Amino acid sequence: MTFQSSLQWASQGWRGPLFAALLALAAGLPGVFAMPPLDRDEARFAQATAQMLETGDLVVIRFQDEPRFKKPVGIHWLQAASVSMVSAVEDREIWAYRLPSLLGAMLAAAACAWGAAAFFGAPAGLMAGAMLGSTLLLSTEAFIAKTDAVLCGSVVLMMAALARIYGAARGGPPVSWRTRLLFWLGLSGALLVKGPVGLMVVTLTSLSLIAWDRRIDWLKGLGLSWGPILLVGLVGPWAWAVTVATDGGFWTTALMSDMAPKLAGSHESHGAPPGYHLLGLSFLAFPMTLLIPAALVLAWVKRREPGVRFALCWLIPTWLVFELAPTKLVHYTLPTYGALAWLAAAALREGVGPFARWAGAGLAAVSGLILAGVCFYLVSEFGGTADVTAAAAAGGLLAAAGLIGGFMLVNQAPKGAVVAAMGLAILGHAALAAGLIPGLAPLWSSARVAKIMESERLLPRQGMAAAPVAVAGYAEPSLVFALGTPTVLEDGAQAAQAIGAFRPAVVDASEEAAFRAELDARGLQVRQVREVRGLNYSNGDRTHLRIYMNAEPRPAPAAGRVIGGRP
């Protein structure tokens, strides 16, 4: 069976979206289990979900005692369901919180293949979904327990359904109520996961198409008589409940303290000039980088074709909004990557010209070599001799993805080039996410502290140590997630008071003097269990954490008295 006939067979009917989803699964799965909890967003989301399970409050989102009114509840519901089905909240297994993100990436790849097939044919649809699923950005978001992979899945599903409805009005395959249902489900999911982002994408796309075509009649195919009712039925109950529970505080905080600052200026030191997202595209979209020049050429030449036009109206307005917004993070443009994958797959179907071949090959080769350089930089800065093998594997595979893919593209084997680049990039990403990065001990201070405390039976949930653990000078959410919700973030003096109450303490070097002074004032003696040195990659500060316990044995509890939550 030839490559072309194999691709034809694999792309037909349900097989195209399924194989695209499986490739996204292969790309994201290694990091799900290997990567320790990440600071700061992932750990905050996971901890808030853990508290939702602990308290049974499925409406109000909190991180310890603080309300977390930044994003809607959707991702927390998905994570809570995942943890309830495959783990337990007291186990603090981060992989269980990541499964919704992995499923979101799989949904994005499948929906991308389904939508593209309507315009460019089933084989091109499968290639579009596969390219999206293998991109470095989506396969990384697939193992991070936050909103972005799930948002991408919801948006691509919504846009694929919208595209099929648009295409049906222009002589494309007819659509049924199921396609309309998927559109409204995708939009509802996007609203519940990340508020107005999905609504912005579909609105900008629709307005751009209307302006370009000077036609609005195709919107009748959306099911406007019942779709908005379904959306309100899905989103409205939580929106009403959180409004009542917080007396409107959720909306005030989400809009005025989270969204508005991002639009007005660089929020939380994440500012960057226009062009930031474009500059990072060749790395974040890797290995689809091979076809970016070809996609741009096709976008101009075939702009009057419905599928290309739709992809352009999806990609350009939303991309411009994110480029012009003062606050920028690398994942913001991820909801547009599906459109780029459509254009790349269409270019692959039409044939790649000489200029696009050489430009794509050069771009991919340089991107692969730079990514390999990043691997060796990481091991030189944070690793040891034991990590060199993983760095060589990750860097070598990523470099090979760019170089071999580029060589095959130049030699007029574009489909083989893309398949080879995707395979090598997925293997390289697996070596990076499951081999190299988890082994860089200085980056994982929280995980190392939690492991030491578990081995010493100092975690309160083990039933041997009094709760809560006091942490002084180190306030990263990953440590709160690892040690448990009651963990208190205090200063050195309060950590010494915790020692007096026979509670464990974790003290950073910055609070050591105050800790020792209070111990002396109270006449307390401590035993240093272990120390952990590392780097807080969230702010670039060096960390030196010492784990302490009272040198005296803990007194037995009096009859009827409870210490540390256990009699």
C-alpha positions as CSV (number, residue, x, y, z in Angstrom):
1,M,0.0,0.0,0.0
2,T,1.5,3.4,-1.0
3,F,1.7,6.4,1.2
4,Q,-1.1,8.1,-0.7
5,S,-3.4,5.2,-0.5
6,S,-2.7,4.7,3.2
7,L,-3.5,8.4,3.8
8,Q,-6.7,8.1,1.8
9,W,-7.8,5.1,3.8
10,A,-6.9,6.6,7.2
11,S,-8.7,9.9,6.4
12,Q,-12.1,8.5,5.4
13,G,-15.1,9.2,7.5
14,W,-14.6,9.0,11.2
15,R,-11.0,7.7,10.8
16,G,-9.5,11.1,9.9
17,P,-10.6,12.9,13.1
18,L,-9.8,9.7,15.2
19,F,-6.2,9.4,13.9
20,A,-5.6,13.1,14.3
21,A,-6.8,12.8,17.9
22,L,-4.6,9.8,18.6
23,L,-1.6,11.7,17.3
24,A,-2.4,14.6,19.6
25,L,-2.6,12.0,22.4
26,A,0.8,10.6,21.6
27,A,2.2,14.2,21.5
28,G,0.9,15.3,24.9
29,L,0.7,12.1,27.0
30,P,4.4,11.7,28.0
31,G,4.4,15.1,29.9
32,V,1.1,14.4,31.6
33,F,2.7,11.8,33.9
34,A,6.3,13.0,34.0
35,M,6.2,16.7,34.6
36,P,6.0,17.9,38.3
37,P,3.3,20.5,39.1
38,L,4.1,23.8,37.4
39,D,4.1,27.3,38.9
40,R,2.2,29.3,38.9
41,D,-1.0,29.0,36.9
42,E,-1.2,25.2,36.8
43,A,-0.7,24.8,40.5
44,R,-3.2,27.5,41.2
45,F,-5.8,25.9,39.0
46,A,-5.2,22.4,40.5
47,Q,-5.2,23.7,44.0
48,A,-8.5,25.6,43.4
49,T,-10.0,22.4,42.0
50,A,-8.7,20.4,45.0
51,Q,-10.5,22.8,47.3
52,M,-13.7,22.5,45.3
53,L,-13.6,18.7,45.9
54,E,-12.7,19.1,49.5
55,T,-15.5,21.6,50.3
56,G,-18.1,20.5,47.8
57,D,-18.6,24.1,46.7
58,L,-18.9,23.8,42.9
59,V,-19.7,27.5,42.3
60,V,-17.2,29.7,44.1
61,I,-13.5,29.3,43.1
62,R,-10.9,29.8,45.9
63,F,-7.2,29.4,46.3
64,Q,-6.8,28.8,50.1
65,D,-8.8,31.6,51.7
66,E,-8.6,33.9,48.7
67,P,-11.4,34.1,46.1
68,R,-10.0,33.3,42.6
69,F,-12.3,35.3,40.4
70,K,-10.3,35.4,37.1
71,K,-11.8,32.6,35.0
72,P,-15.1,30.8,34.8
73,V,-15.7,27.5,36.4
74,G,-15.6,25.1,33.4
75,I,-12.0,23.9,33.7
76,H,-12.5,23.3,37.5
77,W,-15.5,21.2,36.8
78,L,-13.7,19.1,34.2
79,Q,-10.7,18.6,36.5
80,A,-12.9,17.8,39.5
81,A,-14.7,15.1,37.4
82,S,-11.3,13.7,36.2
83,V,-9.9,13.5,39.8
84,S,-13.1,11.9,41.1
85,M,-13.0,9.2,38.4
86,V,-9.3,8.3,38.4
87,S,-7.7,9.5,41.6
88,A,-8.5,11.1,45.0
89,V,-8.0,14.6,46.1
90,E,-5.8,13.7,49.1
91,D,-3.3,12.0,46.8
92,R,-2.4,15.3,45.1
93,E,-1.6,13.5,41.8
94,I,-1.2,16.3,39.2
95,W,-1.7,14.0,36.2
96,A,-5.3,13.5,37.2
97,Y,-5.9,17.3,36.9
98,R,-4.2,17.3,33.5
99,L,-6.4,14.8,31.7
100,P,-9.0,17.4,30.6
101,S,-6.2,19.4,28.9
102,L,-5.1,16.3,27.1
103,L,-8.6,15.6,26.0
104,G,-9.0,19.2,24.9
105,A,-5.9,18.9,22.7
106,M,-7.3,15.7,21.2
107,L,-10.6,17.4,20.5
108,A,-8.8,20.3,18.8
109,A,-7.0,18.0,16.5
110,A,-10.1,15.9,15.7
111,A,-12.3,19.0,15.1
112,C,-9.6,20.5,12.9
113,A,-9.5,17.4,10.7
114,W,-13.3,17.3,10.5
115,G,-13.7,21.0,9.6
116,A,-10.9,21.1,7.0
117,A,-12.2,17.9,5.3
118,A,-15.3,19.8,4.2
119,F,-13.3,22.2,2.1
120,F,-10.0,20.5,1.2
121,G,-10.9,16.8,1.2
122,A,-10.4,14.1,3.8
123,P,-6.7,13.5,3.3
124,A,-5.9,17.2,3.7
125,G,-8.3,17.3,6.7
126,L,-6.3,14.5,8.4
127,M,-3.0,16.3,7.7
128,A,-4.5,19.6,9.2
129,G,-5.6,17.8,12.4
130,A,-2.3,16.0,12.7
131,M,-0.2,19.1,12.2
132,L,-2.2,21.0,14.8
133,G,-2.0,18.1,17.3
134,S,1.8,17.9,16.9
135,T,2.6,21.6,17.3
136,L,4.9,22.3,20.2
137,L,2.5,24.8,21.7
138,L,-0.6,22.6,21.7
139,S,1.3,19.4,22.7
140,T,2.8,21.4,25.7
141,E,-0.6,22.8,26.7
142,A,-1.9,19.3,26.6
143,F,0.0,18.4,29.8
144,I,-0.7,21.6,31.7
145,A,-3.7,21.6,34.0
146,K,-5.2,25.0,33.0
147,T,-7.6,26.4,30.5
148,D,-5.8,26.8,27.2
149,A,-5.9,23.3,25.6
150,V,-9.5,22.9,26.6
151,L,-10.3,26.4,25.2
152,C,-8.5,25.4,21.9
153,G,-10.6,22.3,21.7
154,S,-13.8,24.2,22.2
155,V,-12.9,27.0,19.8
156,V,-11.8,24.6,17.0
157,L,-14.9,22.5,17.4
158,M,-17.1,25.7,17.2
159,M,-15.1,27.1,14.2
160,A,-15.2,23.7,12.3
161,A,-19.0,23.6,12.7
162,L,-19.3,27.2,11.7
163,A,-17.1,26.6,8.7
164,R,-19.3,23.7,7.6
165,I,-22.4,25.8,8.0
166,Y,-20.7,28.6,5.9
167,G,-19.6,26.1,3.3
168,A,-23.0,24.5,3.0
169,A,-24.4,27.9,2.0
170,R,-21.9,28.0,-0.9
171,G,-22.5,24.6,-2.4
172,G,-20.5,22.5,0.1
173,P,-21.7,19.4,1.9
174,P,-25.1,19.9,3.6
175,V,-25.2,20.1,7.4
176,S,-27.7,18.7,9.9
177,W,-28.8,19.7,13.3
178,R,-25.9,17.9,14.7
179,T,-23.4,20.3,13.2
180,R,-25.4,23.2,14.6
181,L,-25.5,21.5,18.0
182,L,-21.7,21.1,17.9
183,F,-21.4,24.8,17.2
184,W,-23.4,25.8,20.2
185,L,-21.7,23.2,22.4
186,G,-18.3,24.5,21.4
187,L,-19.3,28.1,22.1
188,S,-20.8,27.2,25.4
189,G,-17.7,25.3,26.4
190,A,-15.5,28.2,25.4
191,L,-17.6,30.6,27.5
192,L,-17.4,28.3,30.6
193,V,-13.7,27.8,30.3
194,K,-12.3,31.2,29.4
195,G,-15.1,33.7,29.2
196,P,-15.3,35.9,26.1
197,V,-12.3,34.6,24.1
198,G,-14.3,32.1,22.1
199,L,-17.1,34.6,21.5
200,M,-14.5,37.1,20.3
201,V,-13.1,34.6,17.8
202,V,-16.5,33.7,16.3
203,T,-17.7,37.3,16.2
204,L,-14.6,38.6,14.5
205,T,-14.7,35.7,12.0
206,S,-18.4,36.1,11.2
207,L,-18.1,39.9,10.8
208,S,-15.1,39.5,8.5
209,L,-16.9,37.0,6.3
210,I,-19.9,39.2,6.1
211,A,-17.8,42.2,5.1
212,W,-15.8,40.2,2.6
213,D,-18.8,38.4,1.0
214,R,-21.4,41.2,1.5
215,R,-23.8,38.4,2.4
216,I,-25.3,37.5,5.7
217,D,-27.9,34.8,4.7
218,W,-25.6,31.9,5.7
219,L,-26.0,32.8,9.4
220,K,-29.6,31.4,9.2
221,G,-27.9,27.9,9.2
222,L,-26.7,28.4,12.8
223,G,-30.0,27.4,14.4
224,L,-30.7,30.8,15.9
225,S,-34.1,29.8,17.0
226,W,-32.9,27.3,19.6
227,G,-29.1,27.7,19.8
228,P,-29.0,30.8,22.1
229,I,-31.6,29.1,24.4
230,L,-29.3,26.1,24.7
231,L,-26.3,28.3,25.4
232,V,-28.2,30.1,28.2
233,G,-29.3,26.8,29.6
234,L,-25.7,25.5,29.7
235,V,-23.9,28.7,30.9
236,G,-26.7,30.5,32.7
237,P,-27.1,28.4,35.9
238,W,-23.5,28.8,37.0
239,A,-23.5,32.5,36.0
240,W,-26.5,33.1,38.1
241,A,-25.3,31.0,41.0
242,V,-21.9,32.7,41.2
243,T,-23.5,36.1,40.9
244,V,-25.7,35.3,43.9
245,A,-22.9,33.6,45.9
246,T,-20.4,36.4,45.5
247,D,-22.9,39.3,45.4
248,G,-21.6,40.1,41.9
249,G,-18.0,40.1,43.1
250,F,-16.9,37.5,40.6
251,W,-17.9,39.7,37.6
252,T,-16.4,42.8,39.1
253,T,-13.1,41.1,39.8
254,A,-12.9,39.1,36.5
255,L,-13.7,42.2,34.4
256,M,-12.0,45.0,36.2
257,S,-9.1,43.3,37.9
258,D,-8.2,40.6,35.3
259,M,-9.5,41.5,31.8
260,A,-9.4,45.3,31.8
261,P,-5.7,45.6,32.9
262,K,-4.7,43.2,30.1
263,L,-6.4,45.5,27.6
264,A,-5.1,48.7,29.1
265,G,-1.4,47.8,29.7
266,S,1.1,45.1,30.4
267,H,-0.6,43.0,33.1
268,E,1.6,41.2,35.7
269,S,4.8,42.1,33.7
270,H,3.6,40.3,30.6
271,G,3.9,43.2,28.2
272,A,5.4,43.0,24.8
273,P,5.3,45.0,21.6
274,P,3.3,44.1,18.4
275,G,5.0,41.3,16.5
276,Y,5.7,39.2,19.6
277,H,3.4,36.4,18.6
278,L,4.6,36.4,15.0
279,L,8.2,36.2,16.2
280,G,7.5,33.1,18.2
281,L,5.4,31.4,15.6
282,S,8.1,29.3,14.0
283,F,9.0,27.7,17.3
284,L,5.5,27.3,18.8
285,A,4.0,25.9,15.6
286,F,7.0,23.6,15.0
287,P,7.0,21.3,13.1
288,M,4.2,22.8,11.0
289,T,6.8,25.6,10.5
290,L,7.8,23.7,7.3
291,L,4.6,24.8,5.6
292,I,4.1,28.3,7.0
293,P,5.6,30.0,3.9
294,A,3.5,27.7,1.6
295,A,0.4,28.5,3.7
296,L,1.0,32.2,3.2
297,V,1.4,31.8,-0.5
298,L,-1.7,29.7,-0.8
299,A,-3.7,32.1,1.3
300,W,-3.0,34.9,-1.2
301,V,-3.4,32.9,-4.4
302,K,-6.5,31.0,-3.3
303,R,-8.1,33.7,-1.1
304,R,-11.4,33.6,-3.1
305,E,-12.0,29.9,-2.3
306,P,-14.5,29.5,0.6
307,G,-12.3,27.3,2.8
308,V,-9.3,29.6,2.4
309,R,-11.4,32.7,2.9
310,F,-12.9,31.2,6.1
311,A,-9.4,30.3,7.4
312,L,-8.2,33.8,6.7
313,C,-11.2,35.4,8.5
314,W,-10.6,33.1,11.4
315,L,-6.8,33.7,11.6
316,I,-6.2,37.4,10.8
317,P,-8.6,39.5,12.9
318,T,-8.1,37.4,16.1
319,W,-4.3,37.4,15.6
320,L,-4.3,41.2,15.2
321,V,-6.3,41.6,18.4
322,F,-3.7,39.6,20.4
323,E,-0.8,41.4,18.7
324,L,-2.2,44.8,19.5
325,A,-3.2,44.0,23.1
326,P,-0.5,45.2,25.5
327,T,-0.5,42.0,27.6
328,K,0.9,39.0,25.8
329,L,1.6,35.4,26.7
330,V,2.7,32.8,24.2
331,H,-0.5,30.7,24.3
332,Y,-2.9,33.6,23.6
333,T,-2.9,32.9,19.8
334,L,-3.4,29.1,20.2
335,P,-7.2,29.4,19.2
336,T,-6.0,30.5,15.7
337,Y,-3.6,27.7,15.1
338,G,-6.4,25.6,13.6
339,A,-6.8,28.1,10.8
340,L,-3.1,28.0,10.1
341,A,-3.2,24.2,10.0
342,W,-6.0,24.4,7.4
343,L,-4.0,26.7,5.2
344,A,-0.9,24.5,5.6
345,A,-2.9,21.4,4.7
346,A,-4.4,23.1,1.7
347,A,-1.0,24.2,0.5
348,L,0.2,20.6,0.9
349,R,-2.7,19.4,-1.3
350,E,-2.1,22.0,-4.0
351,G,1.7,21.5,-4.1
352,V,4.5,23.6,-2.7
353,G,6.4,25.9,-5.0
354,P,10.2,26.4,-5.1
355,F,10.2,29.6,-3.0
356,A,7.9,28.1,-0.4
357,R,9.9,24.9,-0.3
358,W,13.2,26.6,0.4
359,A,11.8,29.2,2.8
360,G,9.9,26.5,4.8
361,A,13.0,24.2,4.8
362,G,15.2,27.0,6.1
363,L,12.7,28.2,8.7
364,A,12.2,24.7,10.0
365,A,15.9,23.9,10.1
366,V,16.8,27.0,12.0
367,S,13.9,26.5,14.4
368,G,14.9,22.9,15.0
369,L,18.5,23.8,15.7
370,I,17.5,26.6,18.1
371,L,15.2,24.3,20.0
372,A,18.0,21.8,20.2
373,G,20.2,24.6,21.6
374,V,17.6,25.3,24.2
375,C,17.8,21.6,25.3
376,F,21.6,21.9,25.8
377,Y,21.3,25.2,27.5
378,L,18.9,23.7,30.1
379,V,21.2,20.8,30.9
380,S,24.2,23.1,31.1
381,E,22.4,25.4,33.5
382,F,20.3,23.1,35.7
383,G,21.4,19.5,34.9
384,G,24.2,17.1,35.6
385,T,26.0,14.4,33.7
386,A,23.0,12.1,34.2
387,D,20.8,14.5,32.2
388,V,23.1,14.8,29.1
389,T,21.6,11.7,27.5
390,A,18.1,13.1,27.7
391,A,19.3,16.5,26.4
392,A,21.1,14.8,23.5
393,A,18.0,12.7,22.7
394,A,15.6,15.7,22.9
395,G,17.9,18.1,21.1
396,G,18.9,15.6,18.4
397,L,15.3,14.6,17.6
398,L,14.1,18.2,17.4
399,A,17.0,19.2,15.2
400,A,16.4,16.2,13.0
401,A,12.8,17.1,12.7
402,G,13.8,20.5,11.2
403,L,16.7,19.3,9.1
404,I,15.3,16.1,7.7
405,G,11.9,17.6,7.1
406,G,13.5,20.5,5.4
407,F,15.8,18.3,3.3
408,M,12.8,16.2,2.1
409,L,10.7,19.3,1.4
410,V,13.5,20.8,-0.8
411,N,13.7,17.5,-2.6
412,Q,10.0,17.7,-3.5
413,A,8.6,15.2,-1.1
414,P,6.4,17.5,0.9
415,K,4.0,14.9,2.4
416,G,6.8,12.7,3.5
417,A,8.6,15.8,4.9
418,V,5.7,16.7,7.0
419,V,5.1,13.1,8.3
420,A,8.8,12.7,9.1
421,A,9.0,16.0,10.8
422,M,5.9,15.3,12.9
423,G,7.2,11.9,14.0
424,L,10.6,13.2,15.0
425,A,9.2,16.3,16.7
426,I,6.7,14.2,18.7
427,L,9.6,11.9,19.9
428,G,11.8,15.0,20.6
429,H,9.0,16.6,22.6
430,A,8.5,13.4,24.6
431,A,12.2,13.2,25.4
432,L,12.1,16.9,26.4
433,A,8.9,16.7,28.5
434,A,9.3,13.3,30.0
435,G,13.1,12.9,30.1
436,L,15.1,16.1,30.3
437,I,13.0,18.7,32.1
438,P,11.7,16.6,34.9
439,G,15.3,15.6,35.7
440,L,16.5,19.2,36.2
441,A,16.3,19.1,40.0
442,P,16.9,22.8,40.7
443,L,13.7,23.7,38.9
444,W,11.5,21.5,41.1
445,S,12.0,22.8,44.6
446,S,8.4,22.2,45.7
447,A,8.3,18.6,44.4
448,R,11.6,17.8,46.1
449,V,10.4,19.3,49.4
450,A,7.2,17.4,49.3
451,K,9.0,14.1,48.5
452,I,11.4,14.6,51.4
453,M,8.5,15.4,53.8
454,E,6.6,12.4,52.6
455,S,9.6,10.1,53.2
456,E,10.1,11.6,56.7
457,R,6.3,11.2,57.5
458,L,6.0,15.0,57.9
459,L,3.0,15.5,55.7
460,P,-0.1,16.1,57.9
461,R,-2.3,13.9,55.6
462,Q,-0.1,11.0,56.6
463,G,-1.4,11.3,60.1
464,M,1.9,11.6,61.9
465,A,2.6,15.4,61.9
466,A,0.5,18.2,63.2
467,A,-1.2,20.5,60.7
468,P,-0.7,22.8,59.0
469,V,2.8,23.0,57.6
470,A,4.3,26.6,57.9
471,V,6.2,27.9,54.9
472,A,8.3,31.1,55.3
473,G,9.8,33.0,52.4
474,Y,8.6,30.8,49.6
475,A,5.0,31.3,48.4
476,E,4.8,29.2,45.2
477,P,1.4,27.6,44.6
478,S,3.0,24.3,43.7
479,L,4.1,23.8,47.3
480,V,0.6,24.6,48.6
481,F,-0.8,22.0,46.2
482,A,1.8,19.4,47.3
483,L,1.5,20.0,51.0
484,G,-2.3,20.5,51.2
485,T,-4.8,23.3,51.5
486,P,-4.2,24.2,55.2
487,T,-0.6,25.1,54.4
488,V,0.2,28.5,55.8
489,L,2.5,31.0,54.1
490,E,4.1,33.0,56.9
491,D,7.3,34.8,57.9
492,G,10.2,33.4,59.8
493,A,8.9,34.4,63.2
494,Q,5.6,32.7,62.6
495,A,7.4,29.6,61.3
496,A,9.2,29.4,64.6
497,Q,5.8,29.6,66.4
498,A,4.7,26.7,64.3
499,I,7.7,24.7,65.5
500,G,6.6,25.5,69.1
501,A,3.3,23.9,68.2
502,F,5.1,20.8,67.0
503,R,4.2,21.6,63.4
504,P,6.7,21.2,60.5
505,A,8.2,24.3,58.9
506,V,9.8,25.0,55.6
507,V,12.0,28.1,55.8
508,D,13.8,29.9,52.9
509,A,17.2,31.5,53.5
510,S,15.6,34.9,53.3
511,E,13.6,34.2,56.5
512,E,16.3,32.2,58.3
513,A,17.5,35.1,60.6
514,A,14.0,36.0,61.7
515,F,13.2,32.3,62.3
516,R,16.3,31.7,64.4
517,A,15.7,34.9,66.4
518,E,12.2,33.8,67.3
519,L,13.4,30.3,68.2
520,D,16.0,31.8,70.6
521,A,13.4,34.1,72.1
522,R,11.2,31.1,72.8
523,G,13.9,28.8,73.9
524,L,13.1,26.2,71.1
525,Q,15.4,23.7,69.7
526,V,14.9,22.4,66.1
527,R,16.1,19.6,64.0
528,Q,16.9,20.3,60.4
529,V,15.5,17.4,58.4
530,R,16.9,18.3,55.0
531,E,17.6,21.3,52.7
532,V,16.7,21.9,49.1
533,R,18.6,24.4,46.8
534,G,17.1,25.4,43.5
535,L,15.8,28.1,41.3
536,N,12.4,29.7,41.4
537,Y,11.8,29.9,37.7
538,S,8.7,32.1,38.2
539,N,10.8,35.1,39.3
540,G,14.4,34.0,38.7
541,D,15.4,33.9,42.3
542,R,17.6,31.3,43.9
543,T,16.0,29.3,46.6
544,H,17.5,27.6,49.7
545,L,14.8,25.9,51.6
546,R,15.3,24.1,54.9
547,I,12.8,21.7,56.4
548,Y,12.6,21.8,60.2
549,M,10.8,20.0,63.0
550,N,10.8,20.4,66.7
551,A,13.8,18.6,68.3
552,E,11.7,17.5,71.2
553,P,9.2,14.6,70.7
554,R,5.6,15.7,70.3
555,P,3.7,15.2,73.5
556,A,0.9,12.6,73.4
557,P,-2.5,14.2,73.2
558,A,-4.6,14.4,76.3
559,A,-7.8,12.3,76.4
560,G,-10.4,13.9,74.2
561,R,-7.9,16.4,72.7
562,V,-7.1,16.5,69.1
563,I,-3.7,17.4,67.6
564,G,-3.1,17.8,63.9
565,G,-6.6,16.7,63.0
566,R,-6.3,13.2,64.6
567,P,-7.1,12.0,68.1
